């Protein structure tokens, strides 16, 4: 019985360490976040009440040390819930309305957002140990309007947002990768 418990514990540790998994797609560094679920709780209730919910994403890559951020990507994705559809969501990238998707499950909408944020590989040091971090925060539509609107969020507004700690009433998530090297990621 003890070997079975030890195996279960090791499996649990290996799963929990893979909160954020970096991978290359051509000349872009992407991440997968299989345990990230942000269409839940207050955000889901707001959607079901007919609100749109902007989610702000920041993907950072650090080199040499976890605190040495060398590159970042910032994006806002707006999620909506058509009340006539059951558990289907639409996602729009406000600065490029052509990049959107509809009729997605909550899991598929979350994955679509994560898949659509990336960092160009050529902006990263090739021979150093790297760490990726993905942060997600909800934004109240009134705050989004103050930042230039849901469709016009500025890069400066997003940098300012992620330079402060999340407020108590603001839903937020953060996931980190283990150390990796670009040379270990298959293009």
N, C-alpha and C positions, 0 to 999 in steps of 0.2 A: 504494500500500500504506500509506503514511503517513497519508492522510486516514482510511482505515478504522480504523487503530489509534487515532487521535485520537478518532474517533466512539465507539469501544468504550470508551475511557478515560472520556469524558464521560458515557456511559450508566452505567458502573460508579459514577462519583461521584454521579450523581443518585439511583441506587438506594440507595447506602449512606447518603445523607443523610436518607432517609426511614425511619429506624428506628422512629419513633413518629409517627403521623399523627393529630392531633386532629380531631374532627368533632362536630357538634351533632346530638342527637336530641331534638327538642322543647326542653325546658328543662334538658337535661343535657349536660354535656361528657363525651364518650367519647373513647377513643383506639383506634387499630388499631396492632398491632405485628406486621406480616407476617413479620418476621425472627426473632421470639421463639419459641424452641423449648425448653421446659423439661422436657418428658417425654422425657428422654434420659439417657445416662450412668448415674450412681449412682442417680438418682431412678427411672429406668426399671427398673433391676435390682432395686431395693427393691420396686417394684410387682409385678414378675414373681415375686419371692420370696414374695408374698402379703401384704406390708405395705401399709398405707394410707400415703399421703404427703401431709402438709399443706403447702400452699404459701401463704406470706404475701405479700400484694401491698400496695404503697403507690403511689398515684398522687398526685403533687404538682403544683401549678401555682404558678409564680413570676411576679411582675409587676414590670416596670421593670428588673429585673436577675435573672439566673438564680439568684442566691443568696437572693432575697427571696421566700420561700415564703409565699403568702397563703392557700392552701387545700390540704387533703389528704383523701384517702379511703383507708381501710385495710380490708382484707378478708382473710379466710382461706378458702381453698377446699381441700377434701380430695378427693384423687384416689385411686381404687381400680381394680384390674384383676381382673375376674372370670376365674379361671384356666380356666374352661370356654369362654371366648370367645377368639378369636384377634385380638389387637391391637385390642381394644375397651376403652374406659375409661368409668368413671362419675365424675361430679364432683358434689359436694354443697357448698352454702354452709351451714356449720354453724349459724349463728344463725337460719337460715330453711330448714328441710329441704324446704319446698315448692319452693324454687328449686334444682333439681338437674337433671341430665341424665345419660342412660345410653346405652350402645351407641355411643359416639363414637370416632372415630379419634383418634390422638394430636394431630394438627393441629386437629381440631374441638374437642377437650377444652381445648386451650390457648386457642383463639379464644373459647370459651364463657366461660372465666374472665376474659379481658381485656374482653369485651363486658359483663360484669356488674359492673364497677367504674366509677364515674362520680363527677363533681362537679357539683352544681347550678350552673347558669349564673348565677343571680341572686346567688351568693356571690362572683363574680369581677368585678374592675374592667372596665368595658366599653370604655374608651378608652385602654388601656395595652397595650404589647407584653407578650405572655405566652409562657411556656415550660412545657411539660409534661414530666414525668419519671415513668417507670414502673419500679419496682424489684420484683423477685420473689426470694424466698428460700425454700429448703426448711426444714422444721422436723422435727426428730427427734420421733417420737411421744412419747418420754419427756419431752422439753422441752415439747411441747404440753400434756401432762398437768399439768406444773408451772405453766403459764400459765393454767390453768382448764379444761384438757381440750380435746380436738379440737372439741367442740361448744360450749364456753363461753369462747372466747378473749376477753379484755377489750381494750378500746380502749387502756388504759394499757399493757398488755403489748406490744401491737403498736407503739405509739409508742416504747416502750423498746427493742424489738428493732431498729427502723430508726434509732435514734439511735446505735447502735454499728456499727462496721464488721463485715462478715460474717466469720465464722471460716473458717479455711483448709479445714476439712472440710465446710463448708456450701456447697451449690450456690447460686449467686446470679447474677442478671442485672439489667442496668440499661440502659434506653433513653431517649433524650431526643428531643424534637421540635425543629424549627426554631422561630424566633420566629413568633408569629401574633397576630392580633387577633380578638376575638369577632365583630366586625362582618364579618370576612372569611369566617366559617364560616356556611354556610347552615343555618337551623333545620330 
